[in-house]
Amino acid sequence: MLKVDNVLKNYKKGGLFSSERQNVLKGVSFECENGECLGIIGESGSGKSTLGRLLLGIEKPDSGMVLFDGENVVDRKVRLGSISAVFQDYKSSINPFYTVEDAILEPMKIQNKSRKENKDKVVNLLNQVGLPASYRNKYPHVLSGGEVQRVCIARAISTEPKCIILDEAISSLDVSVQTQVLELLKELKRIYNMSYIFITHDLQAAAYICDRIIIFRDGQIEEIVGIEQLKDVQSVYARKLLQSLITF
């Protein structure tokens, strides 16, 4: 379903007039199947979030392609309504002047449904993410971090996408709230049969929700391993990274 084919990405390094380039992604290739949760783990600066932006079509690769159902995600029509995202910084993810209802309705505008249908769906979505219908008229600043992230998740699933990119989506939350959100994500995945790309530095969270994990190193894939085989990773780097994440 989602295929990354030999993707390279580099950025200008140094000042405005510098011609030096830094390679951030170096020939990355992998696939995420329908209904799969694929984790991406790596150290800070390894290129995880850059990859996430390419998967969303926010940025273009310098070479290679990201394909969704065989079509390039650079084309907005390909990803519109089919690929959503939940980011780490939930505080800036929602327009502070939007009510909860406005925020959830925003991506639903692409669907040819009546306003009443959409408003009814907002109530259902809030129920699915564990928030009462009365939250429709609340503003983000009066909600807790966990509640705002639940609203972000409701917005992400509002178009019933085939794939959601979760970029450090729980890392800013309290530990107890993280567990609740992970449970919510697992349940929504079961209901909608969505695929997740779960970008994180939290090995325990990845082990809880993911089917496979990509271990990322310096813009390249070091190893891809099923959750059941995590203890049997082959590369020295992967073993050291996983050990550091366990003891962190």
C-alpha positions as CSV (number, residue, x, y, z in Angstrom):
1,M,0.0,0.0,0.0
2,L,2.6,2.6,1.1
3,K,5.9,2.1,-0.7
4,V,9.1,4.0,-0.2
5,D,11.4,3.4,-3.2
6,N,15.1,4.4,-2.9
7,V,14.4,7.8,-1.4
8,L,17.2,10.4,-1.0
9,K,17.0,13.8,0.6
10,N,19.6,16.4,1.4
11,Y,19.6,19.9,2.7
12,K,21.9,22.9,2.3
13,K,24.5,22.9,5.1
14,G,26.0,26.1,6.4
15,G,25.1,29.7,5.4
16,L,22.9,31.1,2.7
17,F,25.7,31.0,0.1
18,S,27.1,27.7,1.0
19,S,27.0,25.0,-1.6
20,E,27.7,22.2,0.9
21,R,24.9,19.7,1.3
22,Q,24.0,17.3,4.1
23,N,22.6,13.9,3.2
24,V,19.7,13.2,5.5
25,L,18.1,10.2,3.8
26,K,20.3,7.9,1.8
27,G,18.5,5.4,-0.4
28,V,15.6,4.4,1.9
29,S,13.3,1.7,0.7
30,F,10.5,-0.2,2.5
31,E,6.8,-1.1,2.3
32,C,4.0,-0.8,4.8
33,E,1.1,-3.2,4.2
34,N,-2.6,-2.7,4.7
35,G,-3.6,-2.8,8.3
36,E,0.1,-2.9,9.5
37,C,1.6,-0.8,12.2
38,L,5.2,-0.2,11.2
39,G,7.5,1.5,13.7
40,I,10.5,3.7,12.9
41,I,13.0,4.0,15.7
42,G,16.3,5.9,15.7
43,E,18.4,8.4,17.5
44,S,17.8,12.1,17.2
45,G,19.0,13.4,13.9
46,S,18.8,10.0,12.2
47,G,16.3,11.3,9.7
48,K,13.0,9.9,11.1
49,S,11.0,13.1,11.0
50,T,12.3,14.0,7.6
51,L,11.1,10.7,6.3
52,G,7.7,11.4,8.0
53,R,7.4,14.6,6.1
54,L,8.2,12.9,2.8
55,L,5.5,10.2,3.5
56,L,3.0,13.0,4.0
57,G,4.0,14.8,0.8
58,I,4.9,17.9,2.8
59,E,8.4,17.7,1.3
60,K,9.7,16.1,-1.9
61,P,12.6,13.7,-2.1
62,D,15.6,14.7,-4.2
63,S,15.3,11.3,-5.9
64,G,13.3,8.2,-5.4
65,M,9.5,8.1,-4.8
66,V,7.0,7.6,-2.1
67,L,4.0,5.7,-3.6
68,F,0.5,5.2,-2.1
69,D,-1.5,2.5,-3.9
70,G,1.0,2.8,-6.7
71,E,0.7,6.6,-7.1
72,N,3.1,9.3,-6.1
73,V,2.2,11.1,-2.8
74,V,3.6,14.3,-4.2
75,D,0.3,14.6,-6.0
76,R,-2.1,16.1,-3.4
77,K,-5.0,14.2,-4.8
78,V,-3.3,10.9,-4.0
79,R,-3.0,11.6,-0.3
80,L,-6.0,13.8,0.3
81,G,-8.3,12.0,2.7
82,S,-6.2,8.8,2.5
83,I,-3.1,9.7,4.6
84,S,-3.4,11.6,7.8
85,A,-1.0,12.6,10.6
86,V,-0.8,13.1,14.3
87,F,2.3,15.1,15.5
88,Q,4.2,15.5,18.7
89,D,3.4,19.1,19.3
90,Y,-0.4,18.9,19.8
91,K,-0.4,22.5,21.2
92,S,0.3,23.9,17.7
93,S,-1.5,21.2,15.8
94,I,-4.9,22.9,16.2
95,N,-5.8,26.5,15.4
96,P,-6.4,28.1,18.8
97,F,-9.3,30.0,17.4
98,Y,-11.1,26.8,16.4
99,T,-13.5,24.9,18.6
100,V,-13.0,21.2,18.9
101,E,-15.8,20.7,16.4
102,D,-14.3,23.2,13.9
103,A,-10.9,21.4,14.1
104,I,-12.4,18.0,13.4
105,L,-14.6,19.3,10.6
106,E,-11.8,20.9,8.8
107,P,-10.5,17.8,6.9
108,M,-14.0,16.5,6.4
109,K,-14.8,19.4,4.0
110,I,-13.4,17.4,1.1
111,Q,-16.3,14.9,1.5
112,N,-19.6,15.5,-0.2
113,K,-21.7,15.3,3.0
114,S,-24.2,17.6,4.5
115,R,-23.3,19.8,7.4
116,K,-25.7,17.8,9.6
117,E,-24.0,14.5,8.6
118,N,-20.6,15.9,9.4
119,K,-21.7,17.4,12.8
120,D,-23.3,14.0,13.7
121,K,-20.0,12.3,12.7
122,V,-18.1,14.7,15.0
123,V,-20.1,13.5,18.0
124,N,-19.4,9.9,17.0
125,L,-15.7,10.6,16.6
126,L,-15.5,12.2,20.0
127,N,-17.2,9.2,21.5
128,Q,-14.7,6.9,19.8
129,V,-11.7,8.8,21.2
130,G,-13.3,8.9,24.7
131,L,-14.5,12.5,24.8
132,P,-18.1,13.6,25.6
133,A,-20.1,15.4,22.9
134,S,-20.1,18.6,25.1
135,Y,-16.4,19.0,24.1
136,R,-17.6,20.1,20.6
137,N,-17.8,23.7,21.7
138,K,-14.6,23.8,23.8
139,Y,-11.4,25.5,22.7
140,P,-8.0,23.8,22.8
141,H,-6.6,26.0,25.6
142,V,-9.1,24.6,28.1
143,L,-8.2,21.0,27.4
144,S,-5.5,18.9,28.9
145,G,-2.6,17.6,26.7
146,G,-4.2,14.2,26.5
147,E,-7.6,15.6,25.6
148,V,-6.1,17.8,22.8
149,Q,-4.2,14.8,21.4
150,R,-7.4,12.8,21.4
151,V,-9.0,15.6,19.4
152,C,-6.0,15.4,17.0
153,I,-6.6,11.7,16.6
154,A,-10.3,12.2,16.0
155,R,-9.4,14.8,13.3
156,A,-6.9,12.4,11.8
157,I,-9.5,9.5,11.5
158,S,-12.4,11.8,10.4
159,T,-11.9,11.0,6.7
160,E,-11.3,7.3,7.5
161,P,-7.8,7.3,5.9
162,K,-6.0,4.2,5.0
163,C,-2.8,5.3,6.7
164,I,-1.9,7.6,9.6
165,I,1.6,8.9,10.2
166,L,2.2,9.2,14.0
167,D,5.3,11.3,14.5
168,E,6.3,11.1,18.2
169,A,2.5,11.4,18.8
170,I,2.6,10.3,22.5
171,S,6.1,11.6,23.6
172,S,4.8,14.9,25.0
173,L,2.2,13.2,27.2
174,D,2.3,12.0,30.8
175,V,3.2,8.3,31.0
176,S,-0.3,7.3,32.3
177,V,-1.9,9.3,29.4
178,Q,0.5,7.6,26.9
179,T,-0.9,4.2,27.8
180,Q,-4.5,5.4,27.3
181,V,-3.7,6.9,23.9
182,L,-1.9,3.7,22.8
183,E,-4.9,1.7,23.8
184,L,-7.1,4.1,21.8
185,L,-4.9,3.8,18.8
186,K,-5.0,0.0,18.9
187,E,-8.8,0.1,19.1
188,L,-9.2,2.5,16.3
189,K,-6.8,0.5,14.1
190,R,-9.0,-2.5,14.7
191,I,-12.2,-0.6,13.9
192,Y,-10.9,1.1,10.7
193,N,-8.3,-1.4,9.6
194,M,-5.8,1.5,9.1
195,S,-2.1,1.3,8.7
196,Y,0.1,3.2,11.1
197,I,3.6,4.5,10.6
198,F,4.7,5.0,14.2
199,I,7.8,7.2,14.4
200,T,9.1,7.1,18.0
201,H,12.1,6.9,20.3
202,D,10.0,4.9,22.8
203,L,10.8,1.2,22.3
204,Q,8.2,0.0,24.8
205,A,5.5,2.0,23.0
206,A,6.6,0.6,19.7
207,A,6.7,-3.0,21.0
208,Y,3.2,-2.5,22.3
209,I,1.6,-1.3,19.2
210,C,3.8,-2.2,16.2
211,D,4.0,-5.3,14.0
212,R,7.4,-4.6,12.6
213,I,10.1,-2.0,13.5
214,I,12.6,-0.2,11.2
215,I,15.8,0.6,13.0
216,F,17.1,3.9,11.5
217,R,20.7,5.0,11.5
218,D,22.2,8.1,9.9
219,G,19.5,8.4,7.2
220,Q,19.6,4.7,6.4
221,I,17.7,1.5,7.4
222,E,19.9,-0.5,9.6
223,E,17.5,-3.4,10.1
224,I,13.9,-4.3,9.8
225,V,12.6,-6.8,12.4
226,G,9.3,-8.2,13.6
227,I,8.3,-7.4,17.1
228,E,8.6,-11.0,18.2
229,Q,12.3,-11.0,16.9
230,L,13.4,-7.8,18.6
231,K,15.7,-9.6,20.9
232,D,17.3,-11.3,18.0
233,V,18.4,-8.2,16.0
234,Q,21.5,-8.9,14.0
235,S,23.5,-5.6,13.8
236,V,25.7,-4.4,16.6
237,Y,24.2,-0.9,16.3
238,A,20.7,-2.2,16.5
239,R,21.5,-4.1,19.7
240,K,23.2,-1.1,21.3
241,L,20.3,1.2,20.3
242,L,17.7,-1.1,21.7
243,Q,19.6,-1.6,24.9
244,S,20.0,2.1,25.4
245,L,16.3,2.7,24.8
246,I,15.4,-0.1,27.3
247,T,17.6,1.4,30.0
248,F,16.8,5.0,29.2
